[in-house]
Amino acid sequence: MDNPFISHLRKPPKLKGIKRALFIQPHADDNQIGAGGMMALLADSGAEVYELTVTDDRRLEQDKEGLTTRQSEAVAAQQYLNVKNAGFLGFCDKTQEPVEKIALKIMEVIRKIKPDAVFTVDPDLAAECHSDHIKTGCAVKYAVMDAACDFYPYSEDGKARHETWTTPILAFYYTDKPNRKADISKVMDKKIDSIKCHKSQVDSNLLMFVKELAKIAAKGTKFKYAEQFRALSSLQMHCFNIALEEDND
């Protein structure tokens, strides 16, 4: 018989009862495409939901008009879902900045908001080729861990101490290693409508594709539509990641 502690470690954390959530995306539309249903479920339940965007989606450094368009579309989606804007970090699309620099900025937001759960893209998705997605996912992993360390970032004399925050749940979307599936059937239309707010990026093919993916994610459940996540508790984020058992919310 398994030790109760080990049995607990084998279970992914439930994505229910979350009171404050932070969704961190590489680009202005990723949260809605990958986790818009979860955002809607949490916001509708009365939770505080925040959105942080890492890049500004500029194709060129001087493309100020494009930056304004993407930001206004992101804010429109946030308002539609009753989500609060945690900011735009302003890294350029296909940024050459190191992951550690991005992580430091994200860590500052985590310490300020103090979320029960952080959601972001899975940097370990097989064959993911977009560097912004890989860097964002990795940066969030580092930021969640570093936010709990009172000595980080280091001071010159090594004596500085910081207010810390330990995030109970880290959940990845756009993942091929899901261990949690959330029923988004009742908010599927809201998810689609939130994606439509990104007018400069969306066409009917994308909307149809997103809906089909939600059907595929729901296979093996009683749900009509689902979103899938790889969820980790704070105990599973370092060395002892054995959250292998799939479960449904």
C-alpha positions as CSV (number, residue, x, y, z in Angstrom):
1,M,0.0,0.0,0.0
2,D,1.3,3.4,-0.9
3,N,2.4,5.9,1.7
4,P,-0.3,8.6,2.0
5,F,2.2,11.3,1.3
6,I,3.5,9.6,-1.8
7,S,-0.1,8.9,-3.0
8,H,-0.8,12.7,-2.5
9,L,2.3,13.5,-4.6
10,R,1.0,11.3,-7.5
11,K,-2.2,13.4,-7.8
12,P,-2.2,16.6,-9.8
13,P,-3.7,19.5,-8.0
14,K,-7.3,20.3,-8.6
15,L,-8.1,23.4,-10.7
16,K,-11.1,24.3,-8.5
17,G,-11.4,26.6,-5.5
18,I,-8.9,29.0,-7.1
19,K,-9.6,32.6,-5.8
20,R,-6.8,34.5,-7.6
21,A,-5.3,33.3,-10.9
22,L,-2.6,34.8,-13.2
23,F,-2.5,33.8,-16.8
24,I,0.8,34.6,-18.5
25,Q,1.0,34.5,-22.3
26,P,3.7,35.0,-24.9
27,H,1.4,36.9,-27.3
28,A,-1.8,38.8,-26.8
29,D,-4.2,36.0,-27.9
30,D,-2.6,32.9,-26.5
31,N,-4.5,32.8,-23.2
32,Q,-7.9,33.0,-24.9
33,I,-7.0,30.4,-27.5
34,G,-5.3,28.0,-25.0
35,A,-7.2,28.6,-21.8
36,G,-10.1,31.0,-22.4
37,G,-12.5,28.5,-21.1
38,M,-10.7,28.3,-17.8
39,M,-10.4,32.0,-17.6
40,A,-14.2,32.3,-18.1
41,L,-14.9,29.6,-15.5
42,L,-12.8,31.2,-12.9
43,A,-14.0,34.8,-13.5
44,D,-17.7,33.6,-13.5
45,S,-17.0,31.9,-10.1
46,G,-16.0,35.2,-8.6
47,A,-12.2,34.6,-8.7
48,E,-9.8,37.4,-9.4
49,V,-8.3,36.7,-12.8
50,Y,-5.3,38.5,-14.1
51,E,-3.6,38.5,-17.5
52,L,0.1,39.3,-18.2
53,T,1.5,39.5,-21.8
54,V,5.2,39.0,-22.4
55,T,5.7,40.3,-25.9
56,D,4.2,43.2,-27.7
57,D,3.8,41.3,-31.0
58,R,5.8,43.8,-33.0
59,R,7.1,42.5,-36.3
60,L,9.5,45.5,-36.4
61,E,10.8,47.6,-33.6
62,Q,9.2,50.7,-35.0
63,D,5.7,49.2,-35.6
64,K,3.9,51.4,-33.0
65,E,0.5,51.1,-34.7
66,G,0.6,47.3,-34.6
67,L,1.5,47.4,-30.9
68,T,-1.5,49.7,-30.1
69,T,-3.8,47.4,-32.1
70,R,-2.7,44.2,-30.3
71,Q,-2.9,45.8,-26.9
72,S,-6.4,47.2,-27.5
73,E,-7.5,43.8,-28.7
74,A,-6.1,42.2,-25.6
75,V,-7.8,44.7,-23.3
76,A,-11.1,44.1,-25.2
77,A,-10.8,40.3,-24.5
78,Q,-10.0,40.9,-20.9
79,Q,-13.0,43.2,-20.4
80,Y,-15.2,40.6,-22.1
81,L,-14.1,37.9,-19.8
82,N,-14.0,40.2,-16.7
83,V,-10.2,39.7,-16.4
84,K,-7.8,42.3,-15.0
85,N,-4.8,43.5,-17.0
86,A,-1.6,42.7,-15.1
87,G,0.4,44.5,-17.8
88,F,2.4,44.2,-21.0
89,L,6.1,43.4,-20.4
90,G,7.0,44.9,-23.8
91,F,9.6,42.3,-25.0
92,C,9.6,42.4,-28.8
93,D,8.2,39.5,-30.8
94,K,10.9,36.8,-31.3
95,T,12.8,38.5,-28.5
96,Q,16.6,37.8,-28.2
97,E,16.5,38.7,-24.5
98,P,17.6,35.9,-22.1
99,V,15.0,33.8,-20.3
100,E,16.4,35.0,-17.0
101,K,15.6,38.6,-17.8
102,I,12.1,37.8,-18.7
103,A,11.7,35.6,-15.6
104,L,12.8,38.5,-13.3
105,K,10.0,40.7,-14.7
106,I,7.4,37.9,-14.3
107,M,8.6,37.2,-10.8
108,E,7.9,40.8,-9.8
109,V,4.3,40.5,-11.0
110,I,3.8,37.1,-9.2
111,R,5.0,38.6,-5.9
112,K,2.7,41.6,-6.3
113,I,-0.5,39.6,-7.3
114,K,0.1,36.6,-5.1
115,P,-1.9,34.1,-7.2
116,D,-3.2,30.8,-6.1
117,A,-2.5,29.5,-9.6
118,V,-0.4,30.5,-12.5
119,F,-1.3,29.4,-16.0
120,T,1.0,29.6,-19.0
121,V,2.1,27.8,-22.2
122,D,4.0,24.5,-21.9
123,P,7.6,25.0,-23.0
124,D,8.1,21.3,-23.2
125,L,5.4,20.7,-25.8
126,A,6.9,18.2,-28.3
127,A,8.1,20.0,-31.5
128,E,7.2,23.5,-30.2
129,C,9.3,25.7,-32.5
130,H,8.2,29.2,-31.5
131,S,10.9,30.7,-29.3
132,D,8.5,33.1,-27.7
133,H,6.5,30.2,-26.4
134,I,9.5,28.2,-25.2
135,K,11.0,31.3,-23.5
136,T,7.8,32.3,-21.9
137,G,7.0,28.9,-20.5
138,C,10.6,28.5,-19.2
139,A,10.6,32.0,-17.8
140,V,7.3,31.4,-15.9
141,K,8.8,28.2,-14.4
142,Y,11.8,30.1,-13.2
143,A,9.7,33.0,-11.9
144,V,7.4,30.8,-9.9
145,M,10.3,29.1,-8.2
146,D,12.3,32.4,-7.7
147,A,9.3,34.2,-6.3
148,A,9.5,32.0,-3.3
149,C,13.2,32.8,-2.6
150,D,13.7,35.7,-0.2
151,F,17.3,36.2,-1.3
152,Y,16.5,36.6,-5.0
153,P,17.4,38.8,-6.8
154,Y,20.7,39.1,-5.1
155,S,22.1,42.3,-3.6
156,E,25.7,43.4,-3.7
157,D,26.1,42.7,0.0
158,G,24.1,39.5,-0.1
159,K,21.9,40.8,2.8
160,A,18.8,41.9,1.0
161,R,15.6,40.0,1.7
162,H,12.4,40.2,-0.3
163,E,8.8,39.6,0.3
164,T,8.1,36.2,-1.2
165,W,5.2,34.2,-2.6
166,T,4.9,30.5,-3.0
167,T,2.4,29.7,-5.9
168,P,0.4,26.6,-4.9
169,I,-0.4,25.6,-8.5
170,L,1.4,25.9,-11.8
171,A,-0.6,24.8,-14.8
172,F,0.5,24.6,-18.5
173,Y,-1.8,24.7,-21.5
174,Y,-0.9,23.9,-25.1
175,T,0.4,20.7,-23.5
176,D,0.8,17.1,-24.8
177,K,1.2,15.8,-21.2
178,P,-2.1,16.7,-19.6
179,N,-3.1,15.5,-16.2
180,R,-6.2,17.7,-15.7
181,K,-9.1,18.2,-18.0
182,A,-11.6,21.0,-17.3
183,D,-15.2,21.0,-18.5
184,I,-15.7,24.2,-20.5
185,S,-18.9,23.2,-22.2
186,K,-21.0,25.9,-20.6
187,V,-18.5,28.6,-21.5
188,M,-17.4,27.4,-24.9
189,D,-19.3,30.2,-26.7
190,K,-17.7,32.8,-24.3
191,K,-14.2,31.4,-25.1
192,I,-14.9,31.7,-28.8
193,D,-16.2,35.3,-28.5
194,S,-13.1,36.3,-26.4
195,I,-10.9,35.0,-29.2
196,K,-12.9,37.1,-31.7
197,C,-11.8,40.2,-29.8
198,H,-8.4,39.7,-31.5
199,K,-9.7,40.9,-34.8
200,S,-6.3,41.4,-36.5
201,Q,-5.3,37.7,-35.8
202,V,-8.5,35.7,-36.1
203,D,-10.4,34.1,-39.0
204,S,-13.1,31.5,-39.2
205,N,-10.6,28.6,-39.7
206,L,-8.9,29.4,-36.4
207,L,-12.2,29.4,-34.5
208,M,-13.3,26.1,-36.1
209,F,-9.9,24.6,-35.2
210,V,-10.1,25.8,-31.6
211,K,-13.6,24.3,-31.2
212,E,-12.4,21.0,-32.7
213,L,-9.5,20.8,-30.3
214,A,-11.9,21.3,-27.4
215,K,-13.9,18.3,-28.6
216,I,-10.7,16.2,-28.9
217,A,-9.7,17.2,-25.4
218,A,-13.1,16.1,-24.1
219,K,-12.6,12.5,-25.4
220,G,-12.7,10.0,-22.6
221,T,-14.9,12.3,-20.4
222,K,-18.5,13.1,-20.2
223,F,-17.8,16.7,-21.3
224,K,-18.8,18.1,-24.6
225,Y,-15.9,20.5,-24.7
226,A,-12.7,20.6,-22.5
227,E,-9.4,22.3,-22.0
228,Q,-6.4,20.2,-20.9
229,F,-3.6,21.2,-18.6
230,R,-0.5,19.8,-17.0
231,A,-0.9,20.9,-13.4
232,L,1.8,20.8,-10.7
233,S,1.6,21.6,-7.0
234,S,4.4,23.5,-5.4
235,L,5.9,20.1,-4.2
236,Q,5.9,18.8,-7.8
237,M,7.8,21.8,-9.3
238,H,11.3,20.7,-8.3
239,C,12.9,17.2,-8.5
240,F,9.9,15.2,-7.4
241,N,7.5,15.7,-10.4
242,I,5.5,12.5,-10.2
243,A,2.1,14.1,-11.0
244,L,1.4,11.4,-13.6
245,E,-2.1,10.4,-12.9
246,E,-4.6,12.0,-15.2
247,D,-7.8,13.4,-13.6
248,N,-10.7,15.5,-14.6
249,D,-12.2,18.7,-13.0
